[in-house]
Amino acid sequence: MNEPLFYRVSVKALIRDDENRILISRELDDRWDLLGGGLEHGEDPIMGLRRELQEEAGLEAAEIAEHPCYFLTIHNSEKNMHIANVFYEVKLRSFDFVPSEECQELRFVSADDIVDLNVQPNIQKLFNLL
């Protein structure tokens, strides 16, 4: 197998509520994912996550953990690309978001809740880890 070894690195915000549910975002295509996105070349992961929260939802992090808490890889068959997700625990200043193509709605969910939602493959894999 001589496939090039390349992963798109994406930082994701793991935001929990008091019931230990995870915050996910509905995108314009009606799929659900965690807030966050791809790192730019040379970008610090925490700064990249701050940027993504602002760009996607107009949200500001009050705290971002110094180190990631989970790491997983998936294959996005639609884009035919391998993706590495790096998850950081995040606390937001507020949940007053600004809708965008990447964030139409926010919702806290449990593993049982995602069964009825159109979630990105990384969400299912993350809940399997949790």
C-alpha positions in Angstrom: 0.0 0.0 0.0 1.8 3.1 -1.2 -0.8 5.7 -0.3 0.6 9.1 0.7 0.5 9.6 4.5 -1.5 12.8 5.0 -4.1 13.8 7.5 -6.0 17.1 7.6 -5.6 18.2 11.3 -8.7 19.6 12.9 -9.0 21.0 16.4 -12.4 20.5 18.1 -14.0 22.0 21.2 -15.2 19.5 23.7 -17.8 21.5 25.6 -19.8 19.8 28.3 -22.8 20.9 30.4 -23.7 20.0 34.0 -25.2 16.7 32.8 -22.0 15.8 31.0 -23.7 16.2 27.6 -21.5 17.4 24.6 -22.2 20.6 22.7 -22.6 20.0 18.9 -23.4 22.4 16.1 -25.8 21.9 13.1 -24.3 23.0 9.9 -26.1 24.4 6.9 -26.2 20.9 5.3 -28.1 19.7 8.4 -25.2 17.6 9.7 -24.0 17.9 13.3 -20.4 18.3 14.4 -18.4 19.8 17.2 -17.3 23.4 16.9 -13.8 23.7 15.5 -12.0 23.1 12.3 -8.7 22.8 10.3 -5.5 24.2 11.5 -3.7 26.6 9.2 0.0 25.9 8.4 2.1 26.8 11.4 -0.9 27.7 13.6 -0.8 27.0 17.3 -3.7 24.5 18.0 -5.2 26.6 20.9 -5.1 29.8 18.8 -6.6 27.8 15.9 -9.4 26.6 18.1 -10.1 30.2 19.3 -10.2 31.4 15.7 -12.5 28.6 14.6 -15.0 29.3 17.5 -15.1 32.9 16.5 -15.4 32.3 12.7 -18.0 29.5 13.0 -20.2 30.9 15.7 -19.0 34.2 17.0 -18.1 32.5 20.3 -15.3 33.3 22.7 -13.6 30.7 24.8 -13.2 31.6 28.5 -10.9 28.6 29.0 -9.2 26.1 26.8 -7.3 23.2 28.3 -3.5 23.3 27.9 -3.4 19.8 26.5 -5.8 17.8 24.3 -8.0 15.2 25.9 -8.8 13.0 22.9 -7.4 12.2 19.5 -9.0 10.2 16.8 -8.7 9.7 13.0 -11.5 9.2 10.5 -11.8 8.9 6.8 -14.2 11.4 5.2 -15.5 9.4 2.2 -17.3 12.4 0.8 -14.0 14.4 0.5 -11.9 11.3 0.2 -9.6 12.6 2.9 -8.2 11.3 6.1 -8.8 13.6 9.1 -7.1 13.7 12.5 -9.3 15.3 15.2 -7.7 16.8 18.3 -10.1 17.5 21.1 -9.6 20.2 23.7 -11.9 20.8 26.7 -13.3 24.3 26.4 -15.5 26.6 28.5 -17.3 29.4 26.7 -17.9 32.9 27.9 -21.5 32.6 26.7 -23.7 30.5 24.4 -24.9 33.6 22.4 -23.8 32.5 19.0 -24.0 34.2 15.6 -25.4 31.8 13.0 -23.2 30.9 10.0 -23.0 28.1 7.4 -21.0 26.1 9.9 -23.3 26.8 12.9 -27.0 27.1 12.4 -27.9 25.7 15.8 -26.2 24.5 19.0 -27.4 21.6 21.1 -26.1 19.6 24.1 -26.4 15.9 23.4 -25.8 12.5 25.0 -24.9 9.3 23.3 -28.6 8.3 23.1 -29.5 11.7 21.5 -27.2 11.3 18.5 -28.9 8.1 17.3 -31.7 10.3 15.8 -29.3 13.0 14.4 -27.4 13.2 11.1 -23.9 13.4 12.8 -20.5 13.5 11.2 -18.6 10.2 11.6 -16.2 11.7 14.1 -19.1 12.4 16.6 -20.1 8.7 16.7 -16.4 7.7 17.1 -15.9 10.3 19.9 -19.0 9.0 21.8 -17.6 5.4 21.4 -14.4 6.7 23.2 -16.4 8.4 25.9 
